[in-house]
Amino acid sequence: MRVYADNAATTKISPSALKVMVDAYQHQFGNPSSQHRFGQDALSLLNSSRIKIINDIGAIHHDYLIFTSGGSEADNQAIEIFKREGLRTHKKHIISSKIEHHAILHSLERLANEGFEIELLDVDKNGLINPESLKKAIRADTVGVSIMFSNNEIGNVEPIEEIGAICKDKGVLFLTDAVQAVGHLPIDVKKLHIDLLSASAHKFHGPKGIGFLYINRNVTPTSLIVGGGQEYGYRAGTENVPAIAAMETALTEAVTGLESKIKSTRAKADRIITELLKLKGVKLNGDRVRRAPGNINISVKGVNGDSLRYLIEAEGIAVSAGSACNSKSKDPSHVLKAIGLEDELAKSSIRISIDETLTEDELDYLIKGVTKSIRALTEGESLIK
């Protein structure tokens, strides 16, 4: 049996999304900026997809939804909005956290080189931000706050509504990298007081290479890519209409019956966690309760994470040693370091990420295979049985 358990890295495109994408490539292939019928057919599909996604995240039609190449571009554009607003208002203090995705952290580093002051908040041992610490950190010259919705490595879900309310009260922009949350957790940008939100389709069974940046209508966008007048004039380049339509289909599918999917996935993940914590040297990273439904990050004392992953892969099970975005780095995860893990324990981690498509047979096989692999390294138990 082969089991895919690396959904935090990417998901398999849904059959419905794939069908919509292929159909659009065949029948709505026109450039949506063209005035003829072929272009207008593509524009109609583009507009309807935008409206449906806006509805799916609780936004309103006067808000901006800019289509991007994925979450990293959306994050970069959002930080560029922070920069523009900071220069306009002479506010150059930005708050974020030590466990953000590198698309945020590296964008902020760039702003630091341009005279902005970047303050990265600590998180607790479970990777959670203390809202009171954030509140105290906001100053008169703070232009924005960037806190991710759900961490890509350890799955912890931040107190976004509380953070958003603080930012609204203080009059600062609030950005959340929601790449790991959209399609997996309930999101209502108005209720959560979110000004900017980034997402990527391939994390919720859509195609790769397409994502979006939500921008509250009270925030003035700025361009990251210039050229043509596409996307309200704030993201140049001919829109990838087939991928956008597929993304909308995948997202609508994902949020339909979401509570039931969350319950099912969480129950399977809890079973995996319970069984693995019975093993010698296994530690769960991240909060046990406030975590994305299918994210499981463990460290195994005295074990190399890559070696463990190789053994698990030999069982036909796909997991990752940390984040796929940083899989080639030999340095310990900055997220695991931020929650207090020593280098050795941080390098012993693996991430198992499942979703609602995991069958009971696959679940049983995964638990058995991962358990056998861990015991082989911690207890010298033979892999041949």
C-alpha positions as CSV (number, residue, x, y, z in Angstrom):
1,M,0.0,0.0,0.0
2,R,1.1,3.6,-0.7
3,V,-0.1,6.4,1.6
4,Y,0.2,10.1,0.9
5,A,0.6,12.0,4.2
6,D,2.3,15.3,3.1
7,N,-0.8,17.4,2.4
8,A,0.8,20.5,4.1
9,A,3.3,20.5,1.3
10,T,0.8,20.0,-1.5
11,T,-2.5,18.3,-2.1
12,K,-3.8,16.2,-5.0
13,I,-6.0,18.3,-7.4
14,S,-9.6,17.3,-7.1
15,P,-11.3,15.6,-10.1
16,S,-13.8,18.4,-10.3
17,A,-11.2,21.2,-10.3
18,L,-9.2,19.4,-12.9
19,K,-12.2,19.0,-15.1
20,V,-13.1,22.7,-14.8
21,M,-9.5,23.6,-15.7
22,V,-9.3,21.4,-18.7
23,D,-12.7,22.6,-19.9
24,A,-11.6,26.2,-19.6
25,Y,-8.4,25.6,-21.5
26,Q,-10.5,24.1,-24.3
27,H,-13.5,26.4,-24.4
28,Q,-12.7,29.7,-22.5
29,F,-9.1,30.1,-23.6
30,G,-9.4,33.7,-24.7
31,N,-7.5,36.6,-23.1
32,P,-10.0,38.2,-20.6
33,S,-8.6,41.6,-21.6
34,S,-9.7,41.1,-25.2
35,Q,-13.0,42.7,-26.4
36,H,-14.1,39.9,-28.7
37,R,-16.5,37.1,-27.7
38,F,-13.6,34.7,-26.9
39,G,-12.1,37.2,-24.5
40,Q,-15.4,38.1,-22.9
41,D,-16.2,34.5,-22.3
42,A,-13.0,34.2,-20.4
43,L,-13.7,37.4,-18.5
44,S,-17.1,36.1,-17.5
45,L,-15.5,33.0,-16.0
46,L,-12.8,35.1,-14.3
47,N,-15.4,37.4,-12.7
48,S,-17.7,34.7,-11.5
49,S,-14.7,32.8,-10.0
50,R,-13.6,36.0,-8.2
51,I,-17.1,36.6,-6.8
52,K,-17.4,33.0,-5.5
53,I,-14.0,33.1,-3.8
54,I,-14.9,36.4,-2.2
55,N,-18.1,34.8,-0.8
56,D,-16.2,31.7,0.4
57,I,-14.0,33.8,2.7
58,G,-16.7,36.1,4.0
59,A,-15.6,39.2,2.1
60,I,-17.8,41.6,0.2
61,H,-17.9,42.4,-3.5
62,H,-16.3,45.9,-3.0
63,D,-13.2,44.3,-1.5
64,Y,-10.2,43.5,-3.6
65,L,-9.3,39.9,-4.5
66,I,-6.1,39.9,-6.6
67,F,-5.1,36.6,-8.3
68,T,-1.4,35.7,-7.8
69,S,1.0,32.9,-8.7
70,G,0.5,31.5,-5.2
71,G,1.0,32.2,-1.5
72,S,4.6,33.5,-1.7
73,E,3.7,36.2,-4.2
74,A,0.6,37.2,-2.3
75,D,2.7,37.5,0.9
76,N,5.3,39.6,-0.9
77,Q,2.6,41.9,-2.3
78,A,1.0,42.3,1.1
79,I,4.3,43.3,2.6
80,E,4.7,45.8,-0.2
81,I,1.4,47.3,0.8
82,F,2.8,47.7,4.4
83,K,5.8,49.5,2.9
84,R,3.7,51.9,0.8
85,E,1.4,52.7,3.7
86,G,4.4,53.1,6.0
87,L,6.0,55.6,3.7
88,R,2.8,57.5,3.2
89,T,2.1,57.8,6.9
90,H,5.7,58.0,8.1
91,K,5.1,54.8,10.2
92,K,8.0,52.3,9.9
93,H,7.4,49.8,12.7
94,I,6.1,46.4,11.7
95,I,5.2,43.5,14.0
96,S,5.4,39.8,13.1
97,S,6.4,36.6,14.8
98,K,9.4,34.3,14.8
99,I,7.5,31.4,13.3
100,E,6.3,33.0,10.1
101,H,6.8,31.5,6.6
102,H,10.0,32.6,4.9
103,A,7.9,34.5,2.3
104,I,7.0,36.9,5.1
105,L,10.3,36.9,7.0
106,H,12.5,37.5,4.0
107,S,10.1,40.2,2.7
108,L,10.4,41.9,6.1
109,E,14.2,41.5,6.0
110,R,14.2,43.5,2.8
111,L,12.1,46.3,4.5
112,A,14.6,46.3,7.4
113,N,17.3,47.1,4.9
114,E,15.2,50.1,3.7
115,G,14.8,51.7,7.1
116,F,11.8,49.9,8.6
117,E,12.0,48.5,12.1
118,I,10.8,44.9,12.3
119,E,9.8,43.4,15.6
120,L,9.4,39.6,15.7
121,L,7.3,38.5,18.7
122,D,8.2,35.3,20.7
123,V,5.7,32.5,20.8
124,D,5.1,30.1,23.7
125,K,6.2,26.5,23.8
126,N,3.2,25.5,21.7
127,G,3.9,28.1,19.1
128,L,1.1,30.5,20.1
129,I,1.2,34.3,20.2
130,N,0.1,36.0,23.4
131,P,-2.4,38.7,22.3
132,E,-1.5,40.8,25.2
133,S,2.1,40.8,24.2
134,L,1.1,41.9,20.7
135,K,-1.1,44.7,22.2
136,K,1.8,46.0,24.2
137,A,4.1,45.9,21.2
138,I,1.9,48.2,19.0
139,R,3.2,51.7,19.0
140,A,2.2,55.0,17.5
141,D,4.5,54.4,14.6
142,T,3.3,50.8,13.9
143,V,2.0,50.4,10.4
144,G,1.0,46.8,10.4
145,V,1.0,43.3,12.0
146,S,1.6,40.1,10.2
147,I,0.7,36.9,12.0
148,M,0.1,33.6,10.2
149,F,-3.3,31.9,10.6
150,S,-1.9,28.3,10.9
151,N,1.7,27.3,10.9
152,N,2.9,25.2,8.0
153,E,5.3,23.2,10.2
154,I,3.6,22.5,13.5
155,G,0.0,23.4,12.6
156,N,-0.8,25.6,15.5
157,V,-3.8,27.9,14.9
158,E,-3.2,31.5,16.3
159,P,-5.9,33.5,18.1
160,I,-6.6,35.4,14.8
161,E,-10.0,36.9,15.9
162,E,-8.5,38.4,19.0
163,I,-5.4,39.6,17.1
164,G,-7.6,41.1,14.4
165,A,-9.7,43.0,17.0
166,I,-6.6,44.4,18.6
167,C,-5.2,45.7,15.3
168,K,-8.6,47.2,14.4
169,D,-8.8,49.0,17.7
170,K,-5.3,50.3,17.3
171,G,-5.8,51.3,13.7
172,V,-3.0,49.2,12.2
173,L,-3.1,46.9,9.2
174,F,-3.5,43.2,9.9
175,L,-2.1,40.6,7.5
176,T,-2.5,36.9,7.9
177,D,-0.7,34.3,5.8
178,A,-3.6,31.8,5.6
179,V,-2.0,29.4,3.1
180,Q,-2.4,26.5,5.5
181,A,-5.9,27.5,6.7
182,V,-7.9,28.4,3.7
183,G,-10.1,25.4,2.7
184,H,-9.3,23.7,6.0
185,L,-10.6,26.0,8.7
186,P,-13.6,28.4,8.8
187,I,-12.6,31.8,7.6
188,D,-14.7,35.0,7.7
189,V,-12.4,37.9,7.0
190,K,-14.9,40.4,8.3
191,K,-15.6,38.6,11.6
192,L,-11.9,38.1,12.1
193,H,-11.0,41.8,11.3
194,I,-8.5,40.7,8.6
195,D,-7.2,43.4,6.2
196,L,-5.0,41.3,4.1
197,L,-5.0,37.5,3.6
198,S,-2.9,35.2,1.4
199,A,-3.8,31.8,0.0
200,S,-2.6,29.2,-2.4
201,A,-4.8,26.8,-4.4
202,H,-2.5,23.7,-4.3
203,K,-3.0,23.5,-0.5
204,F,-6.7,22.8,-0.8
205,H,-6.9,20.4,-3.8
206,G,-6.5,23.1,-6.5
207,P,-3.8,23.5,-9.1
208,K,-0.2,24.7,-8.4
209,G,0.9,28.1,-9.6
210,I,-2.3,30.1,-8.6
211,G,-3.3,31.8,-5.4
212,F,-4.9,35.1,-4.2
213,L,-4.4,38.1,-2.0
214,Y,-7.5,39.4,-0.3
215,I,-7.4,43.1,0.5
216,N,-10.0,45.0,2.5
217,R,-11.7,47.7,0.5
218,N,-10.4,50.3,3.0
219,V,-6.8,49.4,2.2
220,T,-5.2,50.9,-0.9
221,P,-3.4,48.1,-2.9
222,T,0.0,48.5,-4.5
223,S,1.6,46.6,-7.3
224,L,4.3,44.0,-7.0
225,I,4.3,43.2,-10.7
226,V,3.8,46.1,-13.1
227,G,3.0,46.2,-16.8
228,G,-0.6,45.9,-17.9
229,G,-3.8,46.9,-16.2
230,Q,-5.0,43.5,-15.0
231,E,-6.4,42.8,-11.5
232,Y,-7.7,46.3,-10.9
233,G,-4.4,47.6,-12.2
234,Y,-2.5,46.1,-9.3
235,R,-1.1,42.8,-10.7
236,A,0.1,42.9,-14.3
237,G,0.0,39.8,-16.5
238,T,-2.7,37.9,-18.4
239,E,-4.8,36.1,-15.8
240,N,-4.6,32.3,-15.8
241,V,-8.3,31.9,-16.1
242,P,-8.4,28.0,-16.2
243,A,-6.3,27.8,-13.0
244,I,-8.4,30.5,-11.3
245,A,-11.6,28.6,-12.2
246,A,-10.1,25.4,-10.9
247,M,-9.1,27.1,-7.7
248,E,-12.6,28.4,-7.2
249,T,-14.0,25.0,-7.7
250,A,-11.6,23.4,-5.3
251,L,-12.3,26.1,-2.6
252,T,-16.0,25.8,-2.9
253,E,-15.7,22.0,-2.6
254,A,-13.4,22.4,0.4
255,V,-15.7,24.7,2.4
256,T,-18.8,22.6,1.6
257,G,-19.4,20.5,4.7
258,L,-16.3,21.9,6.2
259,E,-17.2,21.2,9.9
260,S,-17.8,17.5,9.1
261,K,-14.5,17.3,7.3
262,I,-12.7,19.0,10.2
263,K,-14.2,16.5,12.7
264,S,-13.3,13.5,10.6
265,T,-9.7,14.6,9.9
266,R,-9.1,15.7,13.5
267,A,-10.3,12.3,14.8
268,K,-7.9,10.5,12.5
269,A,-5.0,12.9,13.5
270,D,-5.8,12.4,17.2
271,R,-5.6,8.7,16.8
272,I,-2.2,9.0,15.1
273,I,-0.9,11.3,17.8
274,T,-2.2,9.1,20.6
275,E,-0.5,6.0,19.1
276,L,2.8,7.7,18.4
277,L,3.1,9.3,21.8
278,K,3.1,5.8,23.3
279,L,6.5,5.3,21.7
280,K,9.8,5.9,23.3
281,G,11.2,9.4,22.9
282,V,8.3,10.8,20.9
283,K,7.3,14.4,21.5
284,L,4.4,16.3,19.8
285,N,5.4,19.7,18.6
286,G,2.7,22.4,18.6
287,D,-0.5,22.8,20.6
288,R,-2.5,19.6,21.0
289,V,-5.8,21.4,20.7
290,R,-5.3,24.6,18.8
291,R,-3.9,23.0,15.7
292,A,-4.9,22.5,12.1
293,P,-7.0,19.3,11.8
294,G,-4.5,17.2,9.9
295,N,-1.1,18.5,10.9
296,I,1.1,16.3,13.1
297,N,4.7,17.3,13.9
298,I,6.7,15.0,16.1
299,S,10.3,14.9,17.3
300,V,11.9,11.6,18.3
301,K,14.8,11.9,20.7
302,G,18.1,10.5,19.5
303,V,16.8,10.0,15.9
304,N,17.7,11.9,12.7
305,G,14.6,13.2,11.0
306,D,15.9,12.4,7.5
307,S,16.8,8.8,8.5
308,L,13.3,8.3,10.0
309,R,11.6,9.7,6.9
310,Y,13.6,7.4,4.6
311,L,12.5,4.4,6.7
312,I,8.9,5.6,6.6
313,E,9.1,6.1,2.8
314,A,10.4,2.6,2.4
315,E,7.1,1.5,3.9
316,G,5.3,3.4,1.1
317,I,4.3,6.3,3.2
318,A,5.0,9.9,2.2
319,V,5.8,12.3,5.1
320,S,8.2,15.2,5.3
321,A,11.2,16.1,7.6
322,G,9.9,19.6,8.4
323,S,8.6,22.0,5.8
324,A,8.8,21.2,2.1
325,C,9.6,24.8,1.5
326,N,12.8,24.4,3.5
327,S,13.6,20.7,2.9
328,K,17.0,21.2,1.4
329,S,18.3,23.2,4.4
330,K,20.5,21.5,6.9
331,D,19.8,24.0,9.5
332,P,17.2,23.2,12.2
333,S,13.8,24.6,11.7
334,H,13.4,28.2,12.8
335,V,9.9,27.3,13.9
336,L,11.0,24.5,16.2
337,K,13.8,26.6,17.5
338,A,11.3,29.4,18.3
339,I,9.2,27.0,20.5
340,G,12.3,26.0,22.4
341,L,13.6,22.8,20.9
342,E,17.3,22.2,21.0
343,D,19.1,21.6,17.6
344,E,19.3,17.9,18.0
345,L,15.6,17.5,18.8
346,A,14.6,20.0,16.1
347,K,16.5,17.9,13.5
348,S,14.7,14.8,14.6
349,S,11.3,16.0,13.6
350,I,8.9,14.7,10.9
351,R,5.6,16.2,9.8
352,I,2.7,14.0,9.0
353,S,-0.2,15.9,7.3
354,I,-3.4,14.2,6.4
355,D,-6.8,15.3,5.2
356,E,-10.4,14.0,5.0
357,T,-9.5,11.8,2.0
358,L,-7.4,9.4,4.1
359,T,-9.2,6.1,4.4
360,E,-9.4,3.9,7.5
361,D,-7.2,1.3,5.9
362,E,-4.7,4.0,5.0
363,L,-4.8,5.3,8.5
364,D,-4.1,1.8,10.0
365,Y,-1.3,1.3,7.6
366,L,0.2,4.7,8.3
367,I,0.2,4.2,12.1
368,K,1.7,0.7,11.7
369,G,4.4,1.9,9.3
370,V,5.5,5.0,11.2
371,T,5.5,3.0,14.5
372,K,7.7,0.3,13.0
373,S,10.1,2.8,11.6
374,I,10.4,4.7,14.9
375,R,11.0,1.5,16.8
376,A,13.7,0.4,14.4
377,L,15.7,3.6,15.2
378,T,14.9,3.9,18.9
379,E,14.8,0.2,20.0
380,G,16.8,-1.5,17.3
381,E,13.6,-3.4,16.3
382,S,13.9,-5.2,13.0
383,L,12.1,-3.9,10.0
384,I,11.7,-7.4,8.5
385,K,8.8,-9.2,10.0
